[in-house]
Amino acid sequence: MSRPGLSEAGCARLHGRLAAHVENGVLPGLAALVARGDDVHVEVLGTPALDAPGPLRRDAIFRIASLSKPIAAAGAMALVDDGTIALGDRVETYLPELAHRRVLRSLGAPLTDTVPAERSITVEDLLTFRLGFGAIMAPPGTYPIQDAEAALGLMTLGPPWPPPRWDTDEWIARFATLPLLHQPGDGWLYNTGAHVLGPLLERATGTSLESFLRARLFGPLGMTDTSFSVPADKVDRFTTAYAPGPEGGELGVLDPPLGGWWNAPPAMANAAGMLVSTLDDFWAFVSMLRAGGVHEGEQILSRASVTAMTTDHLTDDQRGSAPIFLGRTGGWGYCMAAPGPLPPGEEPPAPWGYGWDGGTGTTWRTDPVRGLTGILFTQRAMTSPEPPALFTDFWDAAYGAMSA
């Protein structure tokens, strides 16, 4: 009996679907990987910038945006594994600034109209995005809390760029002046849980987030190009990031390889969305999760931690409150999507599984039912939580590449 893998014809179709987006000018280039079992297919197409003469390299460095979140969660679970922190720990154990939280009576209430939090925020609340603060699905300035967050320069209710100029202590001190939007544990709100997780990891370990992740994940996994900044000797591999204009118009530069936001270490390393990486670096991380926490015979994370990260932790109401992020059948694990419950008799949709998307144009899912993993890195920023046409084409072709 042959081992399930990828078909040659399916991989050729995948190439054609992806190449079409590069050839028609939707984006300058992309790097993609599709794997099933031990069968791995890679596509590297286009150029590192619209005006770049050479081809895109396989070791090109991309801004991975919210694919940073699962990496931060893995760092947290490494500390859970060794007993440094516990999921039920109150965050004020490490971040005393966040003790004695207040909660707005309603989303539109003045910031002074609050009630006491019924309990402390826990480490697990950060990982599941149920701490009580996060993205608001309304235009900026709709509610007083949005104006207050913007005035503080926190960059946690929207895209994380330009990066705040505050260091970790100042950022947490400023964040602590804001009330929560709901009681800890009650609802699901995107993003801020990962943003706060970074400072907690720094306080718990007594070192910078970059140093901690390098010691516990990047070094053991061989992720030599994954970082919160790009040093001068790697800039030649750093892609240009673009964003489409209004109504999906002409691409404009979001961040250049030189003179941009990643050319020096940030004042505060933002675990919610500011890592850079390469296709193979990220594949090393994903492969470790696929293998139950093992990399080249070394147990990086316990199997129990990987299971916790990749299992849905939300209630029906919490899943139903965020369809634009989670879809109709999606759930949420630790800092990433996880399979939610399916209606009886319904087949899993595609893509299915655990993983997430990044606002700079990145996507990853590992489907444990079909044994398929897909990773796509691009330089074209997303304009909505809804997947762009390129993502849809990628996933359709990736699943179509599976052999019987």
C-alpha positions in Angstrom: 0.0 0.0 0.0 1.5 3.3 -1.0 2.1 6.1 1.5 -0.4 9.0 1.2 1.5 12.1 -0.1 1.2 14.6 -2.9 0.6 13.9 -6.5 2.9 15.2 -9.3 -0.1 16.5 -11.3 -1.5 18.2 -8.2 1.8 20.0 -7.5 2.0 21.1 -11.1 -1.5 22.6 -10.7 -0.4 24.3 -7.5 2.5 25.9 -9.3 0.2 27.2 -12.0 -2.3 28.7 -9.6 0.4 30.5 -7.6 2.4 31.6 -10.6 -0.7 33.3 -12.1 -0.9 35.7 -9.1 2.8 36.7 -9.6 2.5 37.0 -13.4 -0.6 39.2 -13.3 1.1 41.6 -10.9 -1.0 40.9 -7.8 2.2 40.7 -5.8 6.0 40.5 -6.7 6.7 37.1 -5.2 5.8 34.3 -2.8 7.2 31.3 -1.0 5.0 28.3 -0.4 5.3 24.9 1.1 2.8 22.0 1.0 3.5 18.8 3.0 1.7 15.5 3.5 3.5 12.9 5.6 7.2 13.0 4.5 6.3 14.4 1.0 7.2 18.1 0.9 6.7 20.4 -2.1 8.1 24.0 -2.2 7.4 26.8 -4.6 9.5 30.0 -4.7 8.2 32.4 -7.3 8.8 36.0 -8.4 11.1 38.7 -7.0 11.8 40.2 -3.6 10.4 43.5 -4.7 8.5 45.0 -7.6 11.6 46.7 -8.9 14.1 43.9 -8.0 16.0 42.3 -10.9 16.8 39.0 -9.3 14.6 36.0 -8.4 13.2 35.5 -4.9 15.4 33.2 -2.9 14.2 30.3 -0.9 15.9 31.8 2.2 14.2 35.2 1.7 13.1 36.9 4.9 9.4 37.9 5.3 7.5 39.8 7.9 5.2 37.1 9.2 2.9 39.3 11.2 0.4 37.3 13.3 2.2 34.0 12.7 4.3 35.4 15.5 1.5 34.6 17.9 1.8 30.8 17.9 5.5 31.1 18.3 5.0 33.2 21.5 2.4 30.6 22.7 5.0 27.8 22.2 7.4 29.9 24.3 4.9 30.1 27.1 4.2 26.4 27.0 7.9 25.7 27.3 7.8 27.6 30.6 4.7 25.6 31.6 6.5 22.4 30.8 9.4 23.3 33.1 7.3 24.7 35.9 8.4 28.3 35.5 4.8 29.5 35.0 1.4 27.8 35.2 -1.7 28.3 33.0 -3.8 29.3 36.0 -1.3 31.9 37.3 -2.7 35.3 37.8 -0.9 37.7 35.4 -0.2 40.2 38.2 2.2 37.6 39.6 4.5 38.7 36.8 2.8 42.0 35.7 1.7 43.7 38.9 0.6 46.7 36.9 -2.4 44.5 35.8 -3.8 43.8 39.3 -7.2 45.1 40.3 -8.6 45.5 36.8 -11.7 47.6 36.1 -14.2 46.7 33.4 -16.4 49.0 31.3 -20.1 48.8 31.9 -20.6 48.8 28.1 -18.4 49.2 25.1 -19.5 52.7 24.5 -19.3 53.9 28.1 -16.9 56.6 29.2 -13.7 55.3 30.6 -14.8 56.3 34.2 -18.0 54.2 34.0 -16.6 50.8 35.2 -17.1 48.0 37.6 -14.5 45.8 39.3 -13.2 42.8 37.5 -14.7 39.7 39.1 -11.4 37.8 39.0 -7.8 38.2 37.9 -6.6 37.7 34.3 -4.7 34.4 34.0 -1.9 33.2 31.8 -4.4 31.0 30.0 -6.7 34.0 29.4 -3.8 35.6 27.5 -3.3 32.5 25.4 -7.0 32.1 24.5 -7.6 35.8 24.0 -10.1 35.9 26.8 -8.4 38.5 29.0 -11.1 41.1 28.3 -9.3 43.4 25.8 -8.8 43.2 22.1 -9.8 44.3 18.6 -13.1 46.2 18.2 -15.0 45.6 14.9 -15.8 49.3 14.4 -14.0 52.2 12.6 -11.4 54.0 14.7 -12.9 56.6 17.0 -16.3 54.9 17.2 -15.9 54.4 21.0 -14.1 56.3 23.8 -11.9 53.3 24.5 -10.5 53.4 21.0 -9.6 57.0 21.3 -7.9 56.4 24.7 -5.9 53.4 23.3 -4.8 55.5 20.3 -3.7 58.4 22.5 -1.5 56.0 24.5 0.2 54.8 21.4 -0.3 51.1 22.2 -1.0 49.8 18.7 -2.9 46.8 20.0 -6.4 47.4 18.5 -5.2 47.4 14.9 -2.1 46.8 12.8 1.1 46.8 15.0 3.0 49.2 12.7 4.6 51.7 13.1 5.9 50.0 16.3 5.3 51.9 19.5 8.3 53.7 20.9 7.7 52.5 24.4 9.8 49.8 26.1 8.1 46.9 27.8 7.7 48.5 31.2 6.3 51.7 29.7 3.9 49.8 27.4 2.5 47.8 30.2 2.2 50.8 32.5 0.2 52.6 29.8 -2.0 49.6 29.0 -2.7 49.3 32.7 -4.5 52.7 32.7 -7.2 51.3 30.5 -10.3 49.4 31.7 -11.1 46.0 30.2 -13.9 45.6 27.7 -15.4 42.6 29.3 -14.9 40.4 32.4 -11.8 38.1 32.2 -12.8 34.8 30.7 -16.2 35.9 29.4 -15.6 36.7 25.7 -13.0 36.4 22.9 -11.3 39.4 21.5 -8.4 39.3 19.0 -4.8 40.2 19.4 -4.1 41.9 22.7 -3.6 38.6 24.6 -0.5 37.9 22.6 0.7 41.5 22.9 0.6 41.2 26.8 2.0 37.7 26.7 5.4 39.0 25.5 6.0 41.2 28.6 4.9 38.4 30.8 7.4 36.1 29.3 10.1 38.7 29.8 9.2 39.2 33.4 8.9 35.5 34.1 12.4 34.7 32.6 14.2 37.9 33.5 15.5 38.2 29.9 14.4 39.8 26.7 11.7 38.1 24.6 14.2 37.8 21.7 16.8 36.1 23.9 14.3 33.8 25.5 12.8 32.6 22.2 16.2 32.1 20.8 17.3 29.9 23.7 14.1 27.8 23.9 12.9 27.7 20.3 14.9 29.4 17.6 18.3 27.8 18.6 17.1 24.2 19.1 14.9 24.3 16.0 17.6 25.9 13.8 15.5 29.0 13.1 18.6 31.2 12.4 16.7 33.9 10.5 13.7 34.3 12.8 13.9 37.5 14.9 12.3 40.8 15.7 14.8 42.7 13.5 16.9 42.1 10.4 20.7 42.8 10.8 22.7 44.5 8.1 24.3 41.3 6.9 20.9 39.8 6.1 19.2 42.8 4.5 20.0 41.5 1.0 17.5 38.7 1.7 14.8 40.9 3.3 11.8 41.3 1.1 9.9 44.6 0.5 6.4 44.7 2.1 3.5 46.2 0.2 -0.1 47.2 0.8 -2.8 47.7 -1.8 -4.3 51.1 -2.2 -8.0 52.0 -1.7 -10.4 49.5 -3.3 -7.5 47.1 -3.9 -5.6 49.6 -6.1 -1.9 49.8 -7.0 0.5 48.4 -4.5 2.4 50.9 -2.3 5.4 50.2 -0.1 4.5 49.3 3.4 8.0 48.7 4.7 11.3 48.7 2.7 14.3 46.4 3.4 16.4 49.4 4.4 15.2 52.4 6.4 12.2 50.6 7.7 10.8 49.3 11.0 12.8 46.1 11.2 16.3 47.4 10.7 17.1 47.7 14.4 15.8 45.9 17.5 12.5 47.4 18.7 12.0 49.2 21.9 9.5 46.4 22.8 9.4 43.0 21.1 5.8 42.6 20.0 4.8 38.9 20.2 1.5 39.6 18.5 2.9 40.4 15.1 6.4 41.6 14.6 8.6 38.6 13.9 10.4 38.0 10.6 11.2 34.5 9.4 11.9 32.4 6.3 9.9 29.6 4.9 12.3 26.9 6.1 12.6 28.5 9.6 8.8 28.5 10.0 8.5 25.0 8.6 10.9 23.8 11.3 8.6 25.3 13.9 5.5 23.7 12.3 7.2 20.4 11.9 8.0 20.3 15.6 4.3 20.8 16.4 3.3 18.1 13.8 5.7 15.7 15.6 4.2 16.2 19.0 6.8 18.7 20.2 9.8 16.7 19.0 12.6 18.0 16.7 15.5 15.7 15.6 15.0 13.5 18.6 14.8 16.4 21.1 11.6 17.1 23.0 11.1 20.9 22.5 7.6 20.9 23.9 5.7 18.2 25.7 3.0 16.4 23.7 0.5 17.7 26.2 1.5 21.2 25.6 1.2 20.8 21.8 -2.2 19.3 22.3 -3.3 22.2 24.5 -2.0 24.7 21.9 -3.9 23.1 19.0 -7.2 22.3 20.7 -10.2 24.6 20.8 -10.8 26.2 24.2 -13.8 28.4 23.4 -17.5 28.1 24.3 -20.2 28.1 21.6 -21.0 31.7 22.4 -17.4 32.8 22.2 -16.9 31.1 18.8 -20.1 32.5 17.5 -19.1 36.1 18.5 -16.2 36.2 16.1 -17.2 34.7 12.7 -15.1 37.2 10.7 -12.0 35.8 12.4 -12.9 32.2 13.1 -15.4 31.4 10.4 -18.4 29.2 10.8 -16.7 26.1 12.2 -13.4 27.5 13.6 -12.2 27.5 17.2 -9.2 29.0 19.0 -6.4 27.2 20.8 -3.4 29.1 22.2 -2.7 32.2 20.1 -3.9 30.5 16.9 -6.9 28.9 15.3 -7.9 25.4 16.2 -10.6 23.1 14.8 -14.0 23.8 16.2 -16.9 21.4 16.5 -18.5 20.3 13.2 -22.2 19.7 12.7 -23.1 16.0 12.7 -22.2 14.4 9.4 -20.4 17.4 8.0 -16.9 16.9 6.5 -14.2 19.3 7.6 -13.8 22.3 5.3 -10.6 23.3 3.6 -8.4 24.7 5.0 -9.0 22.9 8.3 -6.9 22.4 11.4 -4.7 24.6 13.5 -2.6 27.6 12.4 -3.3 31.2 11.6 -2.9 34.1 9.1 -0.7 37.2 9.1 -1.7 40.6 8.0 1.4 41.0 5.9 0.1 38.3 3.6 1.0 35.0 5.3 -1.0 31.9 6.1 -0.5 28.5 7.7 -2.7 25.5 8.6 -1.9 21.9 9.6 -4.8 19.6 9.0 -4.6 16.7 11.4 -7.5 14.9 9.7 -6.1 14.8 6.2 -2.4 15.0 7.2 -1.8 18.1 5.1 0.2 21.2 6.0 0.4 24.4 4.0 2.5 27.5 4.5 2.4 30.6 2.2 4.5 33.7 2.7 3.9 36.8 0.5 4.6 40.5 0.5 1.1 41.8 -0.1 -0.7 42.9 3.1 -4.2 41.8 3.8 -6.9 44.4 3.9 -9.5 42.4 5.9 -9.7 39.3 8.1 -11.4 37.7 5.1 -8.9 35.5 3.1 -7.8 37.2 -0.1 -8.2 35.4 -3.5 -4.6 34.3 -3.4 -5.1 32.4 -0.1 -8.3 30.8 -1.5 -6.4 29.6 -4.6 -3.5 28.4 -2.5 -5.6 26.3 -0.2 -7.8 24.9 -3.1 -4.7 23.8 -5.0 -2.9 22.5 -1.9 -5.8 20.2 -1.0 -6.1 19.3 -4.6 -2.5 18.2 -4.6 -3.1 15.3 -2.2 -2.7 11.8 -3.7 -5.2 9.1 -2.9 
